[in-house]
Amino acid sequence: MRTRGPGANNVLIVFDCDGVLVDSERLLQRVDMEMLGELGWPITVEEIYREHLGHTVADMVANVERHLGKPLPDGFLNRRDEHFAALLHSELHAVPGVVAALDRLDELGYASCVASSGSHEKMRMTLGRVGMFERFAGRIFSAQDVSRGKPWPELFLHAGQRMSFPPHRCIVVEDSPAGITAARRARMRSIGYVAQTPADMLTEADTTIDDMSRLVEAITELLAHSATGSDCTP
């Protein structure tokens, strides 16, 4: 017999993709540290988290060119994609504990979707590689679908609208400062996943977890809190 969490039927869980569903952030960090270092910017992991995590590729390119003071070389993004794809093929895994968390959310009757700064093509590759693409088919949204990506709210608002949930009935699960800011601007509650991202970078989140085994508990606590107070993020 299935049991339902408080308000489960009326709540949408919006998942970021990279670093939340698939353990791809660490792989892209390796690529960027190597390739940007060769161009003269020995970028650190902390700089990647603060300046690039959760942003679109266009935003990343603009930021890199500001640092370098010149355009990126021809073919840079193609080489970056090829290097990243090779690592995805050999080393990509689902985030530890996330499949069990998704199974439990399904059992409890929660709706869910994916909303990522990554392209649809990239998500077909990454989610497909770990066996999640079919699970979310028809419920995958990309910054390609809107005029502005994170930290602006358009992507999350688009996902909520397409899924027929108002903002105050959405909870975003994110690992990037840009994503948490986007959730707040969309007036959605948020859970910051801090297994890799430093917790002090996600202080705008309503709550944080460092293990996906705590996700259902964190969602339940957020809903219980909203039932006794405000129904939406301030």
N, C-alpha and C positions, 0 to 999 in steps of 0.2 A: 504493500500500500504506500503510495507516494504521500509525503508530507510536504507542506508548503511553508516557506518562510513568511514573515509578516509583510503583506503587501506584494508578494512575489509576482503575482499576475499583473500588477500595475507598474512594474519597475523594469527598466531596460539597463543592462550592464554593457557599457561601451568600452571595448578593449582596444588599446593601442596594439600594434603588432610587434615591431622590433623591440626586444628587451622585455616584453610583457608576455607574449605568446611564444615567440621564437627567440632563441639565445643568439641573436645576430649582431647585437651592438658591439660586443667584444671583438668580433671578426672585422667589422668595418673600422673599428678603432685601429686595429693593427694595420690595415691597408692605408688609412689616412696618415698615421704616424710615419710610416715608411715613405709614402709618396710625397707628402708635404715636406718632410725632412729633406728629401732630395732636391726640392725646389727652393730650399732656404728657410723654411719655417719649421723648426723642431717642435711641433705642436705636442702638448702634453695631454694626458687623459683628462685632467681637470679642465683644460681649455676646450676640449671636445665636448665635455658635458655642458659647460657653461655657454658655449657659443654655437654649437652645431646640433646637439641632441634634440630631436623632435622637429627640427626645421626641415624645410624642403631643400632639394638639391640646389635650386636656384639661389636660395638664401645662403647656403653654404658656399657656393661659388663666389657670390658677391663679397662675402666676408673674407674668404681666402685672398681674393684679388686686392682687397683693401690692405690686408697684412703684407702682401708681397709688393704692392705698388705697381703691379703690372698684370695683364691678362694671363690666364692659365694657358699653357702650351696647347696647340692643336692636338686633339686626340686624348687629352688627359682623362676626361670622363669615361671614354670608351675603355682605356686601359684600367682605370679604377674599377669599372663594372666587371671587366674580365677577371681581374685579380680577386675581387669580392666573390664572384660566381664560383671560382675555383675553391675558395675556402668554404662557401656554402655547401658545395657538393661533397666535400670531405669531412667537414667538422660541425655542420649545423645540427642542433637538437632543439626539441621543445624546452621551454623554460621548466626547470624542475618543479613538479607538483601541479602544473597548470592543467594538465589533462584531467587529473582527479578532481580538481576544483571545478572545471567545466562540466564534468559528469554530474557532480553534486548540484550545481546550479540548474542543470537541466531537470534533475529529479525534483527539485523544489519548485519548478515552474517559472523560473526567470527567463525573460527574453534576453538575447545577447546579439551583439554585432561587433564588427571591427571597423575602426576609423583611424587611418594612419597617414602620415605625411608621405609614405612611400607610394610608388606607382602601383597601379593594378597589376602590371606585368611582374614587378618585383614580388608582390604578395602572392601571386599565383605560384611563383617559384618557391618562396620561403615557406608559406603555409602548406603548399603541396609537398614539399620535401619532408615535412614532419607529420603528414597525414591529416592536416586540419583544414585544407581548402574546401573539401566537400562539406565538412561540418558547418562552415560559415557561408557556403555558396548562396548568393543572392542577398547577403547581408554584410558585404565588404565595401567600405567606402574609402576613397582616397582623396588627398588634397587636389588631385587632378580634377575632381568633380566640382570644385568651388573656386571662387575668385581669389581667395587668400587662405593659406594654410595656417597651422599653429605658429605663433601664439594667438592668432585671431580666432574667434569662436565659430566661424562659418562651417567648418568641417563637422564639428559636433552637432551644431544646430541642424545641418543637412541630414546627418545620420538619424537624429531623433525624429525629424519630420518624416523621413522615408520609412521609419519603423513605427510611425504613428504614436510617439511618446512625447509629451511636453517636457521642457527642460527640467522641471522640478521632479519628474519621475525618472530621471536618468542618473546613473552613477558611472563615472569615468574611471578606468583603471589605467594609470600612466606611470612611466618611469622618467619622463623628461620635464624640466622646468617649463619649457614652452607648452607642453601638453596640459600641465596643471593650470597654467595661466589661461589657456584657451577654455578649459572647463569652467574656471571661475567666471570668465567673461561671458560664457554661455549660460551662466546661472545654473550650472549642474554641480552636484556634489562630486567629490573625487577621492580616490584612494591612490596614494603614491607608493609605488613599488621600489623599495630602496635596497634590494639585494646587491646591486652594483652601483647605482646612483647614490652619491653621498646624501644623507638625509637632510642636511642643512640646505640643499638645493631645492627641496620639495616642501618647504615650510608652508606654502599656500594650500597644500592638500588638506582635506578635512581630517584625514587620518593616514597613517602609513603602515605598511607591512614589509617585512624582509623575507617572508616565506609564503609561497602561494598556498600552503596548507592553512593559512590564516585568512584567506580571502573571504570565504563564506561567513566566517565569524565577523569580520570587519564590516561586511555589507549589512549583516543583521544588526550590528550595533549602530550603524549609521541610520538605519530605518527606525530603530527603536528610539533613537535620539530625536529624529524628526517628528515622530509621533507625539512626543511630549513638548516639542518646541516648534520652531519654524519648519515649514514643509519644503523650503528650498534654500539653496546656498545664499548667504547674504552678499 
